[in-house]
């Protein structure tokens, strides 16, 4: 299965102690939930992780670097699915984006929303978040849709970026608005199928 490496995969091997590294990231996520990003203090992260501040600063030069990796290192690798059904492939990636956030923070994605909003309101964090977390996943959406164009399943004149925005936006809207997880996937499938009716050919499946 093809893979697109995430930010942390590119930087794998940098920490001298992977255990300490993960403890720091875990402590950062926990404190982000408790205090938000603006009130996050490196001293508190060090205390919660059981390390010294110098250990943190050897790995991350700024708080923004630490926060961005704590959020963006949720998956070491982002895999390109190949279920044989393009809708299911797209769903798998969209679902993985939500599940990875929820599983890593240990809470529902709705409870992570305040953190996401803080990231969006901070230009530097948003730049890092886009580069380290969003873009690798958008690359997979692009790959799937480009393959569909090459195989004649999707019209060649479609705006791929706009289609990705519509698909990811739909899934995140359902998730952040508290859609019941048991119906979330089916609602996304219906939305994706309706979109495909406009951009797809009769060969799309």
C-alpha positions, 0 to 999 in steps of 0.5 A, spaced: 500 500 500 502 506 498 504 511 503 504 519 504 509 520 510 506 525 515 510 530 519 513 526 524 515 521 519 519 526 516 523 527 522 523 520 525 529 519 529 530 526 531 529 525 539 534 521 543 528 518 547 522 516 544 519 515 550 520 522 553 518 525 546 511 521 546 510 523 554 511 530 552 507 530 546 501 527 550 502 532 556 502 537 551 495 535 548 492 534 555 494 541 557 491 543 551 485 540 553 485 543 560 487 550 558 487 551 551 493 553 547 494 561 549 495 559 557 499 553 555 506 553 559 512 549 557 514 548 565 507 545 566 508 540 560 515 539 563 512 537 570 506 533 567 511 529 562 516 528 568 522 531 564 526 538 565 524 544 561 531 543 557 529 536 554 523 540 551 527 546 548 532 541 545 527 538 541 522 544 540 525 551 539 518 554 541 511 553 544 508 553 537 513 548 534 511 543 540 503 545 539 504 544 532 507 537 532 502 535 538 497 536 533 500 534 527 504 528 529 497 524 530 499 519 525 506 517 523 504 515 516 498 516 512 496 511 507 493 511 501 487 506 501 485 502 495 478 498 497 476 498 489 471 503 491 473 510 490 467 513 495 470 508 500 477 510 499 475 518 500 471 516 506 476 512 509 481 518 509 476 523 511 474 518 517 481 517 519 482 525 520 477 525 525 478 518 528 486 520 529 484 527 532 479 523 537 483 517 539 490 521 540 486 526 545 482 521 548 476 525 547 470 526 542 472 531 536 467 536 538 471 537 545 478 538 541 474 544 537 476 550 541 483 547 540 482 547 532 479 554 533 485 557 536 490 554 531 486 557 526 486 564 529 494 564 530 497 565 523 504 561 525 500 555 528 495 555 522 501 555 517 504 549 521 498 545 521 496 546 514 503 544 512 504 538 517 497 535 518 492 538 512 496 537 506 499 530 507 491 528 507 489 533 501 495 529 497 491 523 498 484 526 496 488 529 490 491 522 488 485 518 488 481 523 484 487 524 479 486 516 478 479 517 477 480 522 472 485 518 468 481 512 468 475 516 465 471 515 472 471 523 473 470 529 468 477 532 466 475 539 467 473 538 474 476 543 480 480 538 484 481 542 490 474 545 490 472 538 490 476 536 496 474 542 500 467 540 499 468 533 501 472 534 507 468 540 509 462 536 509 465 530 513 468 535 518 461 539 518 457 533 520 463 531 525 463 538 529 456 539 529 455 532 533 453 528 528 452 521 531 458 517 529 453 511 527 450 515 522 456 520 520 459 515 515 452 514 511 451 521 511 458 522 508 457 517 503 450 520 501 453 527 500 459 524 496 455 520 491 450 526 490 457 530 488 459 525 484 453 525 480 455 532 478 463 530 476 463 523 475 461 519 469 457 512 468 464 508 470 465 512 477 464 507 483 
